[in-house]
Structure formats: C-alpha cells, structure tokens
Amino acid sequence: MIYGPQVVGTRTGPDNVAMASPPEKLSTTHPFETLTPDQVLDALETVGLRGDGRLTALSSYENRVYQVQLEDGSAVVTKFYRPGRWSDAQIQEEHDFTRELESAEVPAVGPMLLDGASLHHFGGFAFSVCPRRGGRGPELDDGEVLEWIGRFLARFHGVGAATAFRHRPALNLQTFGEDSRNWLLDNERVPLDVQARWADVSRQALDRVGLHDCLAGRTAADAEPIRLLRLHGDCHPGNILWTPTDVPASSGPGPHFVDLDDARTGPAVQDLWMLLSGDRQQRQRQLGALVDGYEQFREFDRRELALIEPLRTLRLIHYSAWLARRWEDPIFPINFPWFGSSDYWQGQAQMLEDQCEAMDEAPLVV
C-alpha cells in the first residue's frame, strides 16, 4: 500500500507456507490487467507530460504506482487508483489535505496541479501525478530522529485538527474490526478447520477493543472525549522518507511523509504506534522520544496510550480482510502466497490471543 524508493520491476507491480487452496478462483479480467505501459504514458500526455518510454513500477499493492522519466530529463511518480475503493470525492479530500499540509510547511508529498486539477481520469482509471522525492528509511533506533519525526507529526496533526473530513471514513471498531470480521466469516474466507477458533478469539479481541469509547464510536459521559482528527492513517516507517542533513533536497532535510491514501479520522496515537518496535523497554524508549518531539508543538493526550494495543488488534483483523478482498488482483497471490492457508489462520488466531493479553496489560507510559 506504499510507494517508496524500492524498485520491484518495470511492468508490474512475508512466508514460505504454501496456500492449501486459494480463497477464490482468480479473475482473469481484473481492471489493473488492462493498465499497460502505453496507457500510463497516454494518460500522462493528457495532462501535458510526455514520457520518454522508461517506466519503473514502485512498491504498491493497493494501487499501481510508476516512476516515469520525462522527455525533458525530469521524472514524476504517477498513481493509478484501485477502481471502486475510493470515490472521487474521497480521493480529492486526500489531495486537499495534502495541500493544506504543504501550505503549512509540513513535508508531505502530494499530487501536482496540472491543468488546474490534481485528480485526473483516463481509460477508466483515476490517477494523479506527484513530484519524485528521494530518501531512505528513517533510523528509528536514533532518539534524535524519533524526536524530529515527533515534531513533524505534531505539526501534521495541528493541520489535521483544523477541520474534519466530510467524505473519508473513520478508523474505529466498526470500520476496521466488525466490518472486516463479518466480511471474512460471511464470505467463508477462514478455513473450516480453524474457523471456530478464529471466530471465537476475534470476537473476544473486538469485545476488548469495544471497551474504549472513542474506538467504539461512543463518547464517555463522565470524561472529556478523546479528540479525533484527520490522520495520515498508515504512518509506518515505509511511508516516511528521510533526507540526511548533508543531502540537498527540495523538501528540506529530515522526514517527509508520503502516501496519504489511507488518510482517515481517528486518534492521534494511530500515527505514532506503528513507528514502535522491539520489546516493551525498546518501545517505551521510542515512544518517549516521539512524544518529547511531539509536545514541542502540540500537547499529547496520555489517555491515548491505552489505545495502542486495541489499534494494533484492529489492524490485524483489517489486514486479513484486506488481503482476502484483494485476492482477485493477480499481484496478491504472487506476493502473498502464504495467505489463506490453515497455518496462516492458526497464526492469526494466536496473535489475536496474544493481543487479548496485551490489551489486559498496563499501557506504555511517557
């Protein structure tokens, strides 16, 4: 779902467990199969950009993203959106949000305005064009790097809190948890030999998530509600490109955020917790550095720390549903051959059991 500096091929687009049987018969007419290199170049010509014929496909599963060399020697990155996922209004809302961030000098890479528009259409696809931005993954073991990211996330959230999305959905128990679980069970995507176990433990896990008012869509009557705001939504390390201080860059040194495709409404901690890794002590240290930087620009509500494990739980269930819903796209069986096996679902059930324990533990503190 991300695009970055890694190259995966010139035309298409973890783990060694063979799938017992595919979740469904593969389609031979998926819309992305009709997106040829010639169509990509033709689409760019409609907005005044002439490619020299060289395309590099960037890492992206949800959409199709290409780096295109232009005849004038420059390069752009063009994204063709998955048909049926977002409406034009929802895509435009992402673009408008990115421009708000850029206007506030928050380093987010957004689409270019071409012929007065950022969203274009060609051959049945919606597409956008972004400037190419270089960078590498951030060094998340470095406390100074984490503080720097924290400062920019606070500024990001300051813009996100200024107004609300009208068309994009929220990240909550219903949209990420209940809807995903129900779809998987209703469409019989969990093998019969593990279905009862997974259904039971996923129910237990979501019931624990439901104890948190803001994720369950409720407002606590006896407390100030946790504030929800416009988020990046998928702020993992792959969606932060880092430019060293000794390398000239139009976006400046330090972090810049890419791929706001999953931008939603939710609690601020959603954009922090995916940057944490390792054991509890390591995560505690990383979180402390992030919040130290964050609070130089914006107050962080400590109550949100109790949402980290519930949010992780929602992501686990949502991820399985995301894979299953996309299985007709030929790139998914190629890149996720382990998905759909009994071993996969047994592993998911075990992770959800672990999450139930994690949600019962005291949260991280800063």
VOLUM-582556 format. One record per residue (C-alpha): chain; x, y, z; residue number from 1; residue in one letter. Coordinates in steps of 0.02 Angstrom, whole numbers, plus 32768, in hexadecimal, padded with zeros to 4 digits. Each point is the difference from the previous one (the first is absolute). Layout:
R ch   xx   yy   zz   i aa
R  A    X    Y    Z NUM  A
...
% end
This chain:
R ch   xx   yy   zz   i aa
R  A 8000 8000 8000   1  M
R  A 8097 806F 7FFF   2  I
R  A 8074 8042 7F7E   3  Y
R  A 80B3 802D 8021   4  G
R  A 80AD 7FF6 7FB9   5  P
R  A 8003 7F42 7FEE   6  Q
R  A 7FEB 7FBF 7F4E   7  V
R  A 7F9B 7F62 7FE2   8  V
R  A 8001 7FF3 7F44   9  G
R  A 7FE4 805A 7F5D  10  T
R  A 7F53 7FC4 7FD5  11  R
R  A 7FA1 7FC1 809C  12  T
R  A 7FF3 8021 8098  13  G
R  A 8077 7E72 82AA  14  P
R  A 8000 7F22 8005  15  D
R  A 802D 7F66 7FBC  16  N
R  A 7F5D 7FA7 802B  17  V
R  A 7FA4 7FC1 7F67  18  A
R  A 7F48 802A 7FFA  19  M
R  A 7F92 7F66 8014  20  A
R  A 7F81 8044 7F85  21  S
R  A 7FE2 80AF 7FBD  22  P
R  A 7F7A 8066 8057  23  P
R  A 7FA6 800C 7F5B  24  E
R  A 8019 7FE1 7F48  25  K
R  A 8075 8081 7FB7  26  L
R  A 7FB6 807E 7F89  27  S
R  A 804D 8013 7F54  28  T
R  A 7FAE 80A8 7FE4  29  T
R  A 8038 8068 8092  30  H
R  A 8000 80BA 7FD1  31  P
R  A 80BA 8015 8021  32  F
R  A 8025 7F7B 7F7C  33  E
R  A 7FC9 807E 7F7E  34  T
R  A 8079 8085 803D  35  L
R  A 8090 7FF0 7F86  36  T
R  A 809E 806B 7FF8  37  P
R  A 7FBB 8053 7F64  38  D
R  A 7F62 8030 805D  39  Q
R  A 8068 804C 808C  40  V
R  A 805F 806A 7F84  41  L
R  A 7F62 802F 7FA2  42  D
R  A 7FAE 8036 80A2  43  A
R  A 8092 8071 8029  44  L
R  A 7FF8 8050 7F55  45  E
R  A 7F4D 8037 8024  46  T
R  A 8043 806F 808B  47  V
R  A 8092 8043 7F9B  48  G
R  A 808A 7F8A 8038  49  L
R  A 8060 7F9E 7F7B  50  R
R  A 805E 7F67 803B  51  G
R  A 809B 7FC1 7FA8  52  D
R  A 7FC4 7F4B 800E  53  G
R  A 8059 7FD0 80A0  54  R
R  A 7F8F 7FC4 808D  55  L
R  A 802E 7FB6 80A9  56  T
R  A 7F77 7FB2 8068  57  A
R  A 800D 8030 80B7  58  L
R  A 7FCC 7F96 8093  59  S
R  A 7F44 8010 800F  60  S
R  A 7F7B 7F7B 8016  61  Y
R  A 7F64 8068 8016  62  E
R  A 801C 806D 7F67  63  N
R  A 8077 7FFF 7F6D  64  R
R  A 808D 807D 8011  65  V
R  A 8087 8026 7F7F  66  Y
R  A 8098 806E 7FF6  67  Q
R  A 8000 8048 7F52  68  V
R  A 8093 8053 7FAA  69  Q
R  A 7FCA 8096 7F9A  70  L
R  A 8048 803F 7F5C  71  E
R  A 8044 809C 8056  72  D
R  A 806F 7F94 806F  73  G
R  A 7F98 8010 809E  74  S
R  A 7F99 7F78 8051  75  A
R  A 7F56 7FF5 8054  76  V
R  A 7FA1 7F7D 8062  77  V
R  A 7F51 7FD7 7FC4  78  T
R  A 7F7D 7F9F 8062  79  K
R  A 7F6D 7FA4 7FB1  80  F
R  A 7F7D 7FE3 8085  81  Y
R  A 7FAE 7F58 801D  82  R
R  A 7F54 800B 7FAF  83  P
R  A 7F70 7FFB 807B  84  G
R  A 8065 801F 809D  85  R
R  A 7FEC 80BC 8018  86  W
R  A 7F85 8076 7FAF  87  S
R  A 8042 8098 7FA4  88  D
R  A 7FC7 806B 8092  89  A
R  A 8064 7F95 807A  90  Q
R  A 809C 8007 7F94  91  I
R  A 7FEE 80BB 7FEA  92  Q
R  A 7FF2 8014 80BB  93  E
R  A 80A8 7FA9 8014  94  E
R  A 804C 8074 7F7E  95  H
R  A 7FB8 809B 8054  96  D
R  A 8041 7FC6 80A9  97  F
R  A 80AE 7FEA 7FB8  98  T
R  A 7FFD 80B0 7FB9  99  R
R  A 7FCC 8043 80AB 100  E
R  A 8098 7FA8 8049 101  L
R  A 8073 8045 7F7B 102  E
R  A 7FBB 80B0 801C 103  S
R  A 802A 7FED 80B9 104  A
R  A 80B1 7FC9 7FCE 105  E
R  A 7FE5 7F4F 803F 106  V
R  A 806B 7F91 7F8D 107  P
R  A 7F7A 7F94 7FB1 108  A
R  A 8010 7FCC 7F4A 109  V
R  A 7F5E 8021 7FA5 110  G
R  A 7FBF 8002 7F4D 111  P
R  A 802B 8089 7F87 112  M
R  A 7F80 8077 7FB8 113  L
R  A 7FFB 7FE2 7F45 114  L
R  A 7F84 8062 7F96 115  D
R  A 7FBB 8042 80A4 116  G
R  A 7FD7 7F54 8048 117  A
R  A 8056 7F7A 8068 118  S
R  A 7F89 7F70 7FD6 119  L
R  A 7FF4 7FC4 7F4D 120  H
R  A 7FAB 7F74 7FA0 121  H
R  A 8035 7F94 7F6E 122  F
R  A 7FCC 7F56 7FC1 123  G
R  A 7F8C 7FDE 8091 124  G
R  A 8081 802B 8084 125  F
R  A 8013 8094 8075 126  A
R  A 80B5 8037 800B 127  F
R  A 8070 8086 8049 128  S
R  A 80B3 8039 7FE6 129  V
R  A 807D 802C 8089 130  C
R  A 80AF 8046 7FF9 131  P
R  A 8088 7F80 801C 132  R
R  A 804B 800A 80AD 133  R
R  A 8099 7F9E 8036 134  G
R  A 802C 7FC2 80AD 135  G
R  A 801E 7F67 8069 136  R
R  A 7FAC 7FB0 8094 137  G
R  A 8013 805C 80A6 138  P
R  A 8078 7FBD 8084 139  E
R  A 7F81 7FDA 8086 140  L
R  A 8084 7FC8 807D 141  D
R  A 803E 80B4 8005 142  D
R  A 7FA7 8068 8083 143  G
R  A 8024 80A2 7FA5 144  E
R  A 7FAE 7FBC 7F62 145  V
R  A 7F67 7FCC 8063 146  L
R  A 7FF4 80AC 8051 147  E
R  A 800C 8050 7F55 148  W
R  A 7F73 7F92 7FBE 149  I
R  A 7F9B 8026 809C 150  G
R  A 800F 80BB 7FE0 151  R
R  A 7FC2 7FEE 7F4E 152  F
R  A 7F73 7F8B 8035 153  L
R  A 7FC5 8084 807B 154  A
R  A 7FFE 8082 7F76 155  R
R  A 7FA9 7F81 7F8E 156  F
R  A 7F7A 7FE6 8084 157  H
R  A 7FEE 80BA 801C 158  G
R  A 7FC9 800F 7F4C 159  V
R  A 7F97 7F62 800F 160  G
R  A 7FA2 8046 8095 161  A
R  A 7FD5 80A3 7FA9 162  A
R  A 7F69 7FB8 7FA7 163  T
R  A 7FAF 7F56 7FDF 164  A
R  A 7FF0 7F87 7F70 165  F
R  A 7F53 8002 7FB2 166  R
R  A 8012 7F68 7F90 167  H
R  A 8089 7F92 8046 168  R
R  A 7FD1 7F7E 8084 169  P
R  A 803F 7FF3 80B2 170  A
R  A 8075 7F7D 8045 171  L
R  A 7F9C 7FAC 808A 172  N
R  A 7FBD 7F5C 8043 173  L
R  A 7F78 7FF3 7F7D 174  Q
R  A 8060 802E 7F62 175  T
R  A 80A2 7FA3 8025 176  F
R  A 7FC4 7F77 8075 177  G
R  A 7F4B 7FCC 7FF4 178  E
R  A 7FEC 801F 7F46 179  D
R  A 80A1 7FA0 7FDA 180  S
R  A 7FD5 7F6D 8071 181  R
R  A 7F4F 7FF3 7FBD 182  N
R  A 803B 8004 7F4C 183  W
R  A 8080 7F76 801B 184  L
R  A 7F81 7F8E 8055 185  L
R  A 7F6E 8028 7F8E 186  D
R  A 806B 7FDC 7F67 187  N
R  A 804A 7F62 804E 188  E
R  A 80B4 8038 7FEC 189  R
R  A 803C 7FA9 809F 190  V
R  A 801E 7F44 7FE7 191  P
R  A 7F85 7F8F 805B 192  L
R  A 8086 7FAC 806A 193  D
R  A 802D 80A6 8053 194  V
R  A 7F62 8065 7FE5 195  Q
R  A 7FB2 7FE0 80AB 196  A
R  A 80A1 802C 805C 197  R
R  A 801F 809E 7F9C 198  W
R  A 7F4A 8038 800E 199  A
R  A 8004 7FE8 80BD 200  D
R  A 80A5 8057 8021 201  V
R  A 7FDC 808F 7F87 202  S
R  A 7F5B 801B 805B 203  R
R  A 805A 8006 80A7 204  Q
R  A 8081 8079 7FBA 205  A
R  A 7F7F 8077 7FB7 206  L
R  A 7F9C 7FFC 80A1 207  D
R  A 809B 8040 8059 208  R
R  A 801A 8087 7F7C 209  V
R  A 7F4B 8033 801C 210  G
R  A 8027 8031 80B3 211  L
R  A 8056 809B 7FB9 212  H
R  A 7F7D 8083 7FDE 213  D
R  A 8050 805F 7F72 214  C
R  A 8025 7F61 7F9D 215  L
R  A 7F51 7FBF 801E 216  A
R  A 7FB4 80A2 7FC2 217  G
R  A 7FC1 8035 80AB 218  R
R  A 8023 8097 806A 219  T
R  A 801E 7FE1 80B8 220  A
R  A 7F7E 805D 8066 221  A
R  A 8072 8021 8094 222  D
R  A 809E 8038 7FA7 223  A
R  A 803F 8074 7F79 224  E
R  A 7FFE 7F9A 7F5E 225  P
R  A 80A2 7FD7 7FA9 226  I
R  A 8010 8074 7F6E 227  R
R  A 7FF7 7FB4 7F52 228  L
R  A 8057 8054 7F6E 229  L
R  A 8037 7FE8 7F4E 230  R
R  A 8093 7F86 7FFD 231  L
R  A 8081 7FBA 7F8B 232  H
R  A 7FB1 7F5B 8031 233  G
R  A 808C 7F8B 7FC6 234  D
R  A 8099 8053 804C 235  C
R  A 8079 7F6D 8002 236  H
R  A 80BB 8017 7FDB 237  P
R  A 7FEA 7FDA 7F47 238  G
R  A 7F92 8099 7FED 239  N
R  A 8082 8076 8049 240  I
R  A 8092 802B 7F8F 241  L
R  A 8098 804A 8055 242  W
R  A 8074 807D 7FAF 243  T
R  A 80A8 8014 8059 244  P
R  A 8034 80AF 8032 245  T
R  A 8095 7FF9 7F8A 246  D
R  A 7F98 7FD7 7F65 247  V
R  A 7FAA 8090 7FA4 248  P
R  A 7F45 7FE1 7FEA 249  A
R  A 7F6F 806D 7FCB 250  S
R  A 7F9D 7FC2 8096 251  S
R  A 808E 8029 8078 252  G
R  A 8060 7F89 8072 253  P
R  A 7FAA 7F89 8077 254  G
R  A 7F5E 7F9F 7FEB 255  P
R  A 7F7D 8016 7F7B 256  H
R  A 7F5D 7FA2 7FFA 257  F
R  A 7FC2 7FA2 7F68 258  V
R  A 7F66 7F9D 7FD0 259  D
R  A 7F6B 804C 8058 260  L
R  A 7F90 7F83 7FA6 261  D
R  A 7FC3 7FBC 80A8 262  D
R  A 7FDE 80AA 804D 263  A
R  A 7F6D 7FF1 807A 264  R
R  A 7FB9 804B 809D 265  T
R  A 803E 7FB6 80A4 266  G
R  A 8066 801D 809F 267  P
R  A 80AC 804F 7FEF 268  A
R  A 805A 7F68 8048 269  V
R  A 7FD5 7F9F 7F62 270  Q
R  A 808B 805E 7FA7 271  D
R  A 807E 7FD9 808A 272  L
R  A 7FEC 7F4B 8032 273  W
R  A 8035 7FB2 7F59 274  M
R  A 80AC 8051 8017 275  L
R  A 801E 7F97 809D 276  L
R  A 8056 7F57 7FFC 277  S
R  A 805E 7F86 806D 278  G
R  A 7FE0 7FCE 80B4 279  D
R  A 7FA0 8069 807D 280  R
R  A 809B 805D 803C 281  Q
R  A 8032 802D 7F4D 282  Q
R  A 7F51 8039 7FD4 283  R
R  A 7FF8 8065 80A0 284  Q
R  A 80A1 805A 7FD1 285  R
R  A 7FC9 801E 7F4C 286  Q
R  A 7F57 8042 8037 287  L
R  A 8052 8076 807D 288  G
R  A 806C 804C 7F77 289  A
R  A 7F6B 8014 7F8B 290  L
R  A 7F96 8054 8084 291  V
R  A 8090 8070 8038 292  D
R  A 8009 8043 7F4E 293  G
R  A 7F43 8003 7FEB 294  Y
R  A 7FE2 806A 809A 295  E
R  A 8074 8088 7FC3 296  Q
R  A 7F71 8030 7F8B 297  F
R  A 7F62 7FAD 8040 298  R
R  A 7FC0 7FB2 80A1 299  E
R  A 7FF0 7F43 7FFD 300  F
R  A 7F6D 7FB4 805E 301  D
R  A 804A 7F76 806E 302  R
R  A 7F59 7FA5 8003 303  R
R  A 8020 7FCE 7F4C 304  E
R  A 808E 7F8D 8038 305  L
R  A 7F7B 7F83 8035 306  A
R  A 7FC8 7FF8 7F4A 307  L
R  A 80A4 7FBD 7FB8 308  I
R  A 7FD9 7F46 8016 309  E
R  A 7F48 8012 7FCE 310  P
R  A 8038 805A 7F62 311  L
R  A 807F 7F76 7FDD 312  R
R  A 7F74 7F81 8014 313  T
R  A 7F91 805B 7F85 314  L
R  A 808D 8008 7F82 315  R
R  A 801E 7F44 800C 316  L
R  A 7F4B 7FD7 7FD7 317  I
R  A 7FF2 8087 7F7C 318  H
R  A 80A0 7FC3 7FAC 319  Y
R  A 7FBC 7F50 7FEA 320  S
R  A 7F60 8043 7FB5 321  A
R  A 8064 8074 7F8F 322  W
R  A 8063 7F6D 7FBA 323  L
R  A 7F64 7F97 7FE6 324  A
R  A 7F9F 808C 7FAB 325  R
R  A 8091 801E 7F88 326  R
R  A 8021 7F4B 7FD1 327  W
R  A 7FB9 8012 7F51 328  E
R  A 808C 807A 7FD9 329  D
R  A 808B 7F91 7FB5 330  P
R  A 8088 805C 805E 331  I
R  A 7FBF 7FC2 80A7 332  F
R  A 8015 7F43 7FE8 333  P
R  A 80AD 8023 7FBB 334  I
R  A 8038 8068 8095 335  N
R  A 7F9E 7FAC 808C 336  F
R  A 8005 7F45 7FD5 337  P
R  A 7FF1 7FD2 80B8 338  W
R  A 7F59 8056 8016 339  F
R  A 7F65 7F95 8013 340  G
R  A 8051 7F62 8044 341  S
R  A 7FCA 7FB1 80A3 342  S
R  A 80AD 8028 8044 343  D
R  A 7FE3 80B8 7FDB 344  Y
R  A 7F5A 8005 805B 345  W
R  A 8043 7F9B 8093 346  Q
R  A 8089 8082 800D 347  G
R  A 7F81 808C 7FF9 348  Q
R  A 7F99 7FB0 808A 349  A
R  A 809C 7FF2 806C 350  Q
R  A 802D 80B6 7FE2 351  M
R  A 7F50 8037 8031 352  L
R  A 800D 7F98 809F 353  E
R  A 80A4 805A 8023 354  D
R  A 7FA9 80A5 7FDF 355  Q
R  A 7F79 7FD6 807E 356  C
R  A 808A 7FEC 8081 357  E
R  A 8057 809F 7FC7 358  A
R  A 7F5D 8064 800E 359  M
R  A 7FEE 7FC2 80B4 360  D
R  A 80AE 8040 802E 361  E
R  A 802A 80AF 803A 362  A
R  A 8022 8073 7F6A 363  P
R  A 80A7 8050 7FDA 364  L
R  A 8020 80A2 805E 365  V
R  A 805E 809F 7FD6 366  V
% end
